[in-house]
Amino acid sequence: MRATIYKTAIKKQENGFKMMELVKEASRNYKDIPTGLNNPDKVYQQIERIINPSELSEEEFWVMCLDVKNKNIGNFRTSKGTIDCTVVHPREVFKGAILLNSANIILTHNHPTGNPTPSEEDIELTKRLVECGELLGIKVLDHIITGDGVFHSLREHSQM
């Protein structure tokens, strides 16, 4: 019994290390991103540059991890869905943010229809993630929804 528990613990630890290495590797690709992602326009420019949401045919949910000066320290996709939805779990959103020692995060996802207007589910999910972030000490600064060359900032529209 004890050996089984030990093997399970080692397997979980190895998976955690693999995830951390993947996040670190992805982060190295974005060292040239400027500091001070402090307004939705700057954030959207970075989203366009890194994720290129207009090329996506399915909904994808991404997290931008920021340090205390709001410098981008890494980005990762938490889910890929269908043409009109994707499943997002708080655990997946904050896992990479914790591994990168993020002080803040910005959430983003695309609407393949081209209309970035948030659904009720988008707004409720954002509020839930803000609450989770408060518990973990990681502030959710914004949730940007992208469409056909346009975006919607939930922070800017007081929907968080």
Secondary structure as a PSIPRED ss2 file (coil, helix, strand):
# PSIPRED VFORMAT (PSIPRED V4.0)

   1 M C   1.000  0.000  0.000
   2 R H   0.000  1.000  0.000
   3 A H   0.000  1.000  0.000
   4 T H   0.000  1.000  0.000
   5 I H   0.000  1.000  0.000
   6 Y H   0.000  1.000  0.000
   7 K H   0.000  1.000  0.000
   8 T H   0.000  1.000  0.000
   9 A H   0.000  1.000  0.000
  10 I H   0.000  1.000  0.000
  11 K H   0.000  1.000  0.000
  12 K H   0.000  1.000  0.000
  13 Q H   0.000  1.000  0.000
  14 E H   0.000  1.000  0.000
  15 N H   0.000  1.000  0.000
  16 G H   0.000  1.000  0.000
  17 F H   0.000  1.000  0.000
  18 K H   0.000  1.000  0.000
  19 M H   0.000  1.000  0.000
  20 M H   0.000  1.000  0.000
  21 E H   0.000  1.000  0.000
  22 L H   0.000  1.000  0.000
  23 V H   0.000  1.000  0.000
  24 K H   0.000  1.000  0.000
  25 E H   0.000  1.000  0.000
  26 A H   0.000  1.000  0.000
  27 S H   0.000  1.000  0.000
  28 R H   0.000  1.000  0.000
  29 N C   1.000  0.000  0.000
  30 Y C   1.000  0.000  0.000
  31 K C   1.000  0.000  0.000
  32 D C   1.000  0.000  0.000
  33 I C   1.000  0.000  0.000
  34 P C   1.000  0.000  0.000
  35 T C   1.000  0.000  0.000
  36 G C   1.000  0.000  0.000
  37 L C   1.000  0.000  0.000
  38 N C   1.000  0.000  0.000
  39 N C   1.000  0.000  0.000
  40 P H   0.000  1.000  0.000
  41 D H   0.000  1.000  0.000
  42 K H   0.000  1.000  0.000
  43 V H   0.000  1.000  0.000
  44 Y H   0.000  1.000  0.000
  45 Q H   0.000  1.000  0.000
  46 Q H   0.000  1.000  0.000
  47 I H   0.000  1.000  0.000
  48 E H   0.000  1.000  0.000
  49 R H   0.000  1.000  0.000
  50 I H   0.000  1.000  0.000
  51 I C   1.000  0.000  0.000
  52 N C   1.000  0.000  0.000
  53 P H   0.000  1.000  0.000
  54 S H   0.000  1.000  0.000
  55 E H   0.000  1.000  0.000
  56 L C   1.000  0.000  0.000
  57 S C   1.000  0.000  0.000
  58 E C   1.000  0.000  0.000
  59 E C   1.000  0.000  0.000
  60 E E   0.000  0.000  1.000
  61 F E   0.000  0.000  1.000
  62 W E   0.000  0.000  1.000
  63 V E   0.000  0.000  1.000
  64 M E   0.000  0.000  1.000
  65 C E   0.000  0.000  1.000
  66 L E   0.000  0.000  1.000
  67 D C   1.000  0.000  0.000
  68 V C   1.000  0.000  0.000
  69 K C   1.000  0.000  0.000
  70 N C   1.000  0.000  0.000
  71 K C   1.000  0.000  0.000
  72 N E   0.000  0.000  1.000
  73 I E   0.000  0.000  1.000
  74 G E   0.000  0.000  1.000
  75 N E   0.000  0.000  1.000
  76 F E   0.000  0.000  1.000
  77 R E   0.000  0.000  1.000
  78 T E   0.000  0.000  1.000
  79 S E   0.000  0.000  1.000
  80 K E   0.000  0.000  1.000
  81 G C   1.000  0.000  0.000
  82 T C   1.000  0.000  0.000
  83 I C   1.000  0.000  0.000
  84 D C   1.000  0.000  0.000
  85 C C   1.000  0.000  0.000
  86 T C   1.000  0.000  0.000
  87 V C   1.000  0.000  0.000
  88 V C   1.000  0.000  0.000
  89 H C   1.000  0.000  0.000
  90 P H   0.000  1.000  0.000
  91 R H   0.000  1.000  0.000
  92 E H   0.000  1.000  0.000
  93 V H   0.000  1.000  0.000
  94 F H   0.000  1.000  0.000
  95 K H   0.000  1.000  0.000
  96 G H   0.000  1.000  0.000
  97 A H   0.000  1.000  0.000
  98 I H   0.000  1.000  0.000
  99 L H   0.000  1.000  0.000
 100 L C   1.000  0.000  0.000
 101 N C   1.000  0.000  0.000
 102 S C   1.000  0.000  0.000
 103 A C   1.000  0.000  0.000
 104 N E   0.000  0.000  1.000
 105 I E   0.000  0.000  1.000
 106 I E   0.000  0.000  1.000
 107 L E   0.000  0.000  1.000
 108 T E   0.000  0.000  1.000
 109 H E   0.000  0.000  1.000
 110 N E   0.000  0.000  1.000
 111 H C   1.000  0.000  0.000
 112 P C   1.000  0.000  0.000
 113 T C   1.000  0.000  0.000
 114 G C   1.000  0.000  0.000
 115 N C   1.000  0.000  0.000
 116 P C   1.000  0.000  0.000
 117 T C   1.000  0.000  0.000
 118 P C   1.000  0.000  0.000
 119 S C   1.000  0.000  0.000
 120 E H   0.000  1.000  0.000
 121 E H   0.000  1.000  0.000
 122 D H   0.000  1.000  0.000
 123 I H   0.000  1.000  0.000
 124 E H   0.000  1.000  0.000
 125 L H   0.000  1.000  0.000
 126 T H   0.000  1.000  0.000
 127 K H   0.000  1.000  0.000
 128 R H   0.000  1.000  0.000
 129 L H   0.000  1.000  0.000
 130 V H   0.000  1.000  0.000
 131 E H   0.000  1.000  0.000
 132 C H   0.000  1.000  0.000
 133 G H   0.000  1.000  0.000
 134 E H   0.000  1.000  0.000
 135 L H   0.000  1.000  0.000
 136 L H   0.000  1.000  0.000
 137 G C   1.000  0.000  0.000
 138 I C   1.000  0.000  0.000
 139 K E   0.000  0.000  1.000
 140 V E   0.000  0.000  1.000
 141 L E   0.000  0.000  1.000
 142 D E   0.000  0.000  1.000
 143 H E   0.000  0.000  1.000
 144 I E   0.000  0.000  1.000
 145 I E   0.000  0.000  1.000
 146 T E   0.000  0.000  1.000
 147 G C   1.000  0.000  0.000
 148 D C   1.000  0.000  0.000
 149 G C   1.000  0.000  0.000
 150 V C   1.000  0.000  0.000
 151 F E   0.000  0.000  1.000
 152 H E   0.000  0.000  1.000
 153 S E   0.000  0.000  1.000
 154 L C   1.000  0.000  0.000
 155 R C   1.000  0.000  0.000
 156 E C   1.000  0.000  0.000
 157 H C   1.000  0.000  0.000
 158 S C   1.000  0.000  0.000
 159 Q C   1.000  0.000  0.000
 160 M C   1.000  0.000  0.000
